[in-house]
Structures are given as structure tokens and as C-alpha cells.
Amino acid sequence: MLLAAAGALALACVLTELVRRLALARGLTDAPAPHKAHRRPTPHLGGTAVLLATAVTGALACLLGGVRPDGATAALFLTGCAVGAVGLVDDLRPLGPVPRLVTETLAAAVLAAVAGLGPLAGAAAVVWIVLVTNAWNLLDHADGVMASVATATALATAACAALAGRPATALLTLVLAGALTGFLTRNWPPARIFLGDCGALFAGYVLAGAAVLAVSAEGGGRGLAVLPALFAVVLTDTALVVVSRLRAGRSPLRGGTDHTAHRLRLLRLTPRGTAVALATASAATATAALLVHTAVLPPWTLLALLLAAVWAVRLLLRVPVYRAPAPTGPLGRVAGPRTEARLPDAADRAPSLDG
């Protein structure tokens, strides 16, 4: 399995550079804008390299390594490809949230059915997978952040799957971790290519679904505790922006420079330091989840993670990311400060659920 992950890393390095050059030649780039960090057109189709590297390496590992994919893992990969394909279309021509959500819901429903989950467990799994998939997509807003956090999560998920007797699921997530690491060689700040919806949705969906498969055999509170702990960083970021926007009277669906990474940048962390900090936090929480999964720690110990997440949200909410709108006078709007706090050097890419 480690050899397969190394192969995915190497293949992703090559494919990412090929995709980057092809996208530049075809003009398939994300144009600079006042609210974006990059100062030149940057390709945003890096997710295709991650998906292809995962698919090719995973297939070869199954054929040559003797790992026979079970039905649930095969369904996870195939439905993940469908979600990634819709993301690719959205990268090329924005679709809006409805087609993405419909595809994610149908894909998760197919996975739950193939995995043999009951009606209640299946419905809960669908809601969970759709929620976490979109949380990962929201996390893709700053160079190196989503891929590095997802790599740490994928490694822990692979370990959980292997210990749960799901070698094919472990292989898939381990290969995904290798592909994301290879992509990071071109996405590390300053990024030369972005992941895009294709990569963020594919990776997020596979991780969410793999975690469900890995803990589905766990009964009671252990499985329920492991899932949010594996994804603590991404869920905390989503909670932060939703609470922040509601408190500011903004739509939660509106993109903005108010994520965890943006606030850390305002606290003077460098782009690389921000990515390292969030990846380290993800590794720590995922390790705690793994220890609970293996019964080294009791499930209730993860209450400490919940308290830490609440504490982090409360602290980060104090970082001023919104400014008061410019005052209006008898002649209309007058000059005033920007409505978004300016990041050091520049603001990062601002994601939005509406594309």
C-alpha cells in the first residue's frame, strides 16, 4: 500500500504539471481580482490530476497488489468520480449549487445502499457525506490549505479502514493521500495551480464516504465520536464562517475572506505558516480519532476536541474580518473603508457555495 501511495505521489506530480501547462495554453485559468491573492492567471483544474492519479494508481495496485475491491469501496470510488466530474464541469462553466448538491446526494444514497446501511443509518450517512463534502470544498480557499489538511485526514482514515478490515478502502484513501501530496508540490504557497471544484469535491466526498465505511462496524458512541474528530478542522472552519456571517447579517452562502486561514493571515502568519498550522491541527485531531477508533482512548475523551473547537471559534470570531459599510450622506454613498478586512499583502481566494 505504501508503494501505491508513492506511485500516486509521483504520478500526481507529473500530471499536475501537465495539466498546469495545458490549462495555461488553453486559457483555462482563474483570473486575478481584488479579493484574490494571485496576481496572474492561475490554472484551477488541478483536481483532474488528483482524480486521475488516484484512479490509475489504485487500479494498478488492485491488479498487481492482490487487493480485491469490495462492493462498497468500488461504489465509493465510482460515485466519487461522478461527483468530481460534476465539479470539473463547474470549473469550466459554473453550474450553481443545485446540480452539485443533487449529484452529491444521489451518489451518497447509492453508496449507503451498496454498503448495506439501514434506512436511518443510510439517511444519516447521506446527510453527513453531503455536509462534509461541501465543507471540504469551502476549505479550498487558500494556497496549500485544503490539500495539506486532507492529506493528514486521509492517512488517519486509511489507518481506521485497515484496522476495521476494509483493505480496499484503506488503499483508496492512502492512494488519495499520495495524489494530494503530489499535487501539493505545485499548490504549496505561492500556488502555481489550484485544486478547483473537481479536486475538492472528489477528495472531500471520498474522505467522507471512506470514514463512514471505516466506522460503520463500530457501535454506539465510538463511531459517532470518531467521525467528527477525523474532520474536526474542516467542520470547525465551516462552523466559524456560518456563525460569523450570520452574526454580521450576511448570507452563509456568500463567499468571503472570513475563513480560518484568512483570520490566521490577519494574525500575521505567513501563507506557508497558515497551511502548516492547519495541517498540524488536522494531524492531531485525526490521530485522536484513530486512538478512539482503536479503543486506546474512550469516546468521551473527544469532548476535549469539541471544547477546543468551540474555544477556537470564539477566539477567531474576535479577529475583525468585516468593516462597517461606508456611510451615506445626502448625496449618496461617500468614500469609506472596504467592507472586507484586507489581508496582509492580499486577500485569499473567496469561495462561495453558489460557484
Wavefront OBJ file of the C-alpha trace (Angstrom):
o trace
v 0.000 0.000 0.000
v 2.845 2.380 0.777
v 4.316 1.670 -2.651
v 0.958 2.516 -4.216
v 0.850 5.804 -2.309
v 4.360 6.624 -3.506
v 3.314 5.828 -7.059
v 0.292 8.108 -6.747
v 2.527 10.883 -5.445
v 4.920 10.576 -8.386
v 2.137 10.322 -10.959
v 0.294 13.295 -9.469
v 3.463 15.395 -9.681
v 3.733 14.676 -13.401
v 0.027 15.031 -14.158
v -0.323 18.254 -12.179
v 2.442 19.909 -14.178
v 0.975 18.626 -17.454
v -2.478 19.916 -16.521
v -0.984 23.248 -15.471
v 0.769 23.744 -18.803
v -2.236 22.596 -20.816
v -4.561 24.909 -18.891
v -2.233 27.864 -19.440
v -2.028 27.098 -23.152
v -5.827 26.889 -23.430
v -6.501 29.889 -21.207
v -8.314 27.789 -18.582
v -7.289 29.925 -15.645
v -8.644 31.779 -12.634
v -8.257 35.469 -13.392
v -6.833 37.867 -10.773
v -9.301 40.048 -8.872
v -9.142 42.485 -5.949
v -10.333 39.818 -3.477
v -7.898 37.144 -4.722
v -4.300 36.514 -3.746
v -2.814 35.613 -7.110
v -1.553 38.384 -9.358
v -1.508 36.449 -12.621
v -3.920 33.999 -14.274
v -3.587 30.653 -12.490
v -4.921 27.278 -13.683
v -7.669 25.853 -11.479
v -8.015 22.327 -12.866
v -5.528 20.604 -10.563
v -8.263 18.314 -9.295
v -8.218 16.392 -12.561
v -4.626 15.372 -11.849
v -5.558 14.209 -8.338
v -8.525 12.201 -9.624
v -6.565 10.591 -12.463
v -3.569 9.763 -10.261
v -5.869 8.181 -7.681
v -7.752 6.176 -10.307
v -4.733 4.892 -12.242
v -2.602 4.044 -9.220
v -5.492 2.494 -7.313
v -6.432 0.292 -10.268
v -2.843 -0.870 -10.769
v -2.473 -1.590 -7.060
v -5.604 -3.740 -7.105
v -4.463 -5.634 -10.199
v -0.849 -6.145 -9.165
v -1.040 -5.999 -5.386
v -3.716 -8.570 -4.750
v -6.165 -6.180 -3.063
v -9.657 -7.068 -4.224
v -12.047 -4.106 -4.034
v -15.283 -4.815 -2.182
v -18.588 -3.546 -3.497
v -18.827 -0.604 -1.114
v -15.338 0.665 -1.921
v -15.954 0.285 -5.654
v -19.187 2.247 -5.241
v -17.343 4.898 -3.244
v -14.763 5.372 -5.976
v -17.228 5.369 -8.880
v -19.664 7.764 -7.215
v -16.693 9.904 -6.190
v -15.677 10.121 -9.842
v -19.218 11.228 -10.709
v -19.060 13.966 -8.072
v -15.624 15.006 -9.337
v -16.885 15.095 -12.931
v -19.674 17.498 -11.977
v -17.056 19.578 -10.188
v -14.963 19.672 -13.357
v -17.936 20.890 -15.374
v -18.499 23.534 -12.711
v -14.853 24.595 -13.021
v -15.256 25.059 -16.766
v -18.754 26.536 -16.728
v -20.292 27.407 -13.331
v -23.388 25.328 -12.626
v -24.605 26.769 -9.346
v -25.178 24.782 -6.155
v -28.247 22.737 -7.147
v -26.631 20.346 -9.691
v -23.721 19.754 -7.329
v -25.960 19.048 -4.328
v -28.227 16.738 -6.335
v -25.241 14.759 -7.624
v -23.699 14.501 -4.165
v -26.984 13.364 -2.620
v -27.613 10.702 -5.266
v -24.014 9.494 -5.047
v -24.169 9.225 -1.259
v -27.512 7.402 -1.459
v -26.037 4.839 -3.857
v -23.058 4.351 -1.560
v -25.273 3.892 1.512
v -27.397 1.323 -0.338
v -24.417 -0.673 -1.605
v -22.824 -0.568 1.858
v -25.957 -2.160 3.297
v -26.792 0.610 5.735
v -30.315 0.602 7.138
v -32.853 3.355 6.418
v -31.966 5.533 9.395
v -28.219 4.925 9.201
v -28.318 5.387 5.441
v -30.160 8.696 5.667
v -27.734 9.922 8.322
v -24.806 8.835 6.145
v -26.176 10.754 3.146
v -26.589 13.940 5.175
v -23.124 13.512 6.674
v -21.395 12.874 3.351
v -23.049 15.837 1.613
v -22.253 18.137 4.547
v -18.607 17.109 4.792
v -18.078 17.138 1.017
v -19.160 20.764 0.823
v -17.203 21.652 3.942
v -14.064 20.432 2.166
v -14.966 22.491 -0.884
v -15.284 25.572 1.319
v -11.860 24.871 2.823
v -10.261 25.216 -0.620
v -9.757 28.961 -0.301
v -6.035 29.439 0.337
v -2.861 28.024 -1.172
v -1.883 24.632 0.229
v -4.568 24.512 2.927
v -7.161 22.067 1.639
v -4.669 19.589 0.167
v -2.440 19.504 3.258
v -5.350 19.174 5.711
v -6.946 16.490 3.522
v -3.684 14.542 3.336
v -3.480 14.305 7.122
v -7.133 13.270 7.309
v -6.707 10.689 4.543
v -3.811 8.994 6.322
v -5.804 8.600 9.539
v -8.875 7.428 7.622
v -6.751 4.833 5.826
v -5.492 3.534 9.168
v -9.053 3.336 10.540
v -10.210 1.454 7.440
v -7.319 -1.009 7.598
v -7.983 -1.737 11.271
v -11.692 -2.176 10.512
v -10.927 -4.911 7.983
v -11.502 -2.819 4.863
v -8.196 -3.084 2.958
v -9.621 -1.740 -0.306
v -10.979 1.362 1.420
v -7.631 1.826 3.142
v -5.861 1.528 -0.209
v -8.144 4.094 -1.843
v -7.625 6.693 0.878
v -3.892 6.030 1.064
v -3.550 6.480 -2.697
v -5.617 9.670 -2.429
v -3.203 10.940 0.233
v -0.301 10.281 -2.119
v -2.038 12.054 -5.006
v -2.799 15.091 -2.835
v 0.818 15.225 -1.699
v 1.993 15.161 -5.302
v -0.426 17.960 -6.136
v 0.940 19.981 -3.208
v 4.294 20.274 -4.983
v 2.583 22.775 -7.311
v -0.044 24.103 -4.890
v 2.242 24.996 -1.988
v 2.326 28.785 -1.445
v 2.692 30.568 -3.767
v 0.476 28.182 -5.722
v 1.050 27.626 -9.425
v -2.203 25.701 -9.834
v -5.429 25.452 -7.839
v -7.415 22.343 -6.940
v -10.762 23.553 -8.253
v -14.183 22.082 -7.534
v -13.249 18.838 -9.285
v -10.484 18.027 -6.829
v -12.097 19.485 -3.715
v -15.403 17.678 -4.258
v -13.773 14.388 -5.289
v -11.363 14.308 -2.362
v -13.960 15.551 0.114
v -16.545 13.004 -0.991
v -14.107 10.080 -0.932
v -12.849 11.009 2.534
v -16.363 11.453 3.929
v -17.572 8.177 2.438
v -14.455 6.230 3.416
v -14.813 7.380 7.007
v -18.418 6.149 7.069
v -17.324 2.749 5.751
v -14.465 2.568 8.245
v -16.587 3.257 11.320
v -19.843 1.607 10.199
v -18.927 -1.533 12.130
v -18.471 0.464 15.327
v -21.467 0.532 17.600
v -22.794 3.259 19.845
v -20.805 6.308 20.717
v -17.426 5.203 19.404
v -18.275 5.563 15.718
v -20.242 8.745 16.329
v -17.230 10.233 18.110
v -14.660 9.186 15.507
v -16.359 10.799 12.501
v -16.389 14.452 13.660
v -12.934 14.062 15.190
v -11.469 12.953 11.856
v -12.852 16.092 10.224
v -12.522 18.499 13.146
v -10.550 21.167 11.273
v -12.798 21.359 8.227
v -16.003 21.271 10.295
v -14.683 23.952 12.642
v -13.882 26.183 9.672
v -17.390 25.755 8.279
v -18.947 26.474 11.672
v -16.769 29.564 12.008
v -17.821 31.138 8.717
v -21.509 30.301 9.160
v -21.640 31.795 12.663
v -19.542 34.780 11.597
v -21.699 35.599 8.583
v -24.974 35.188 10.459
v -23.742 37.473 13.230
v -22.720 40.045 10.615
v -26.093 39.828 8.873
v -24.587 38.180 5.800
v -25.747 35.175 3.849
v -23.901 31.976 4.876
v -23.765 31.075 1.175
v -21.838 34.203 0.247
v -18.097 33.775 -0.223
v -15.720 35.981 1.690
v -12.305 36.367 3.270
v -13.538 35.227 6.675
v -12.298 31.634 6.934
v -9.833 30.293 9.479
v -6.913 30.728 7.094
v -7.847 34.344 6.388
v -8.001 35.123 10.103
v -4.647 33.464 10.731
v -3.193 35.602 7.956
v -4.597 38.699 9.668
v -2.803 37.489 12.801
v 0.408 37.748 10.747
v 1.004 34.102 9.941
v 2.568 33.620 6.524
v 0.689 31.674 3.824
v 3.000 28.706 4.384
v 2.736 29.044 8.141
v -1.044 29.039 7.871
v -1.058 25.840 5.809
v 1.355 24.161 8.230
v -0.680 25.231 11.266
v -3.944 23.863 9.891
v -2.331 20.644 8.637
v -0.759 20.113 12.066
v -4.110 20.653 13.759
v -5.688 18.164 11.362
v -2.987 15.583 12.076
v -3.509 15.992 15.825
v -7.299 15.645 15.723
v -7.148 12.761 13.250
v -4.656 10.949 15.479
v -7.009 11.387 18.428
v -9.817 9.930 16.315
v -7.631 6.956 15.422
v -6.841 6.324 19.089
v -10.549 6.300 19.903
v -11.246 4.028 16.931
v -8.695 1.519 18.241
v -10.115 1.787 21.798
v -6.865 3.195 23.148
v -8.919 6.174 24.318
v -12.580 6.125 25.380
v -15.026 8.063 23.176
v -15.767 10.655 25.840
v -12.182 11.952 25.676
v -13.069 13.554 22.354
v -15.207 16.005 24.288
v -11.923 17.845 24.756
v -11.767 18.296 20.970
v -15.280 19.705 20.948
v -14.406 22.175 23.686
v -11.211 23.124 21.841
v -13.183 23.702 18.632
v -15.703 25.924 20.429
v -12.858 27.831 22.072
v -11.088 28.267 18.713
v -14.253 29.580 17.066
v -14.827 32.058 19.893
v -11.255 33.341 19.631
v -11.237 33.561 15.842
v -14.548 35.424 15.839
v -12.697 38.252 17.578
v -10.452 38.759 14.553
v -12.006 41.656 12.589
v -12.706 40.456 9.064
v -15.623 42.755 8.246
v -15.607 46.517 8.248
v -18.574 48.792 8.605
v -20.054 49.864 5.258
v -19.266 53.338 4.070
v -21.615 55.977 5.480
v -24.201 57.567 3.239
v -24.990 61.255 3.050
v -27.492 63.481 1.287
v -25.598 62.997 -1.973
v -25.466 59.224 -1.627
v -22.649 56.893 -0.674
v -19.406 58.580 0.291
v -15.897 57.211 0.375
v -15.252 54.843 3.215
v -13.339 51.720 4.187
v -13.657 48.411 2.378
v -16.343 46.084 3.663
v -13.803 43.258 3.918
v -10.739 43.495 6.112
v -7.652 43.427 3.915
v -5.257 40.552 4.442
v -1.530 41.161 4.675
v -0.301 41.591 1.097
v -3.615 40.449 -0.412
v -6.818 38.582 0.275
v -7.028 34.895 -0.476
v -9.451 33.352 -2.899
v -13.003 33.784 -1.665
v -15.110 30.636 -2.093
v -18.847 30.573 -2.423
v -21.442 27.824 -2.411
v -23.026 29.420 -5.449
v -19.943 28.799 -7.563
l 1 2 3 4 5 6 7 8 9 10 11 12 13 14 15 16 17 18 19 20 21 22 23 24 25 26 27 28 29 30 31 32 33 34 35 36 37 38 39 40 41 42 43 44 45 46 47 48 49 50 51 52 53 54 55 56 57 58 59 60 61 62 63 64 65 66 67 68 69 70 71 72 73 74 75 76 77 78 79 80 81 82 83 84 85 86 87 88 89 90 91 92 93 94 95 96 97 98 99 100 101 102 103 104 105 106 107 108 109 110 111 112 113 114 115 116 117 118 119 120 121 122 123 124 125 126 127 128 129 130 131 132 133 134 135 136 137 138 139 140 141 142 143 144 145 146 147 148 149 150 151 152 153 154 155 156 157 158 159 160 161 162 163 164 165 166 167 168 169 170 171 172 173 174 175 176 177 178 179 180 181 182 183 184 185 186 187 188 189 190 191 192 193 194 195 196 197 198 199 200 201 202 203 204 205 206 207 208 209 210 211 212 213 214 215 216 217 218 219 220 221 222 223 224 225 226 227 228 229 230 231 232 233 234 235 236 237 238 239 240 241 242 243 244 245 246 247 248 249 250 251 252 253 254 255 256 257 258 259 260 261 262 263 264 265 266 267 268 269 270 271 272 273 274 275 276 277 278 279 280 281 282 283 284 285 286 287 288 289 290 291 292 293 294 295 296 297 298 299 300 301 302 303 304 305 306 307 308 309 310 311 312 313 314 315 316 317 318 319 320 321 322 323 324 325 326 327 328 329 330 331 332 333 334 335 336 337 338 339 340 341 342 343 344 345 346 347 348 349 350 351 352 353 354 355
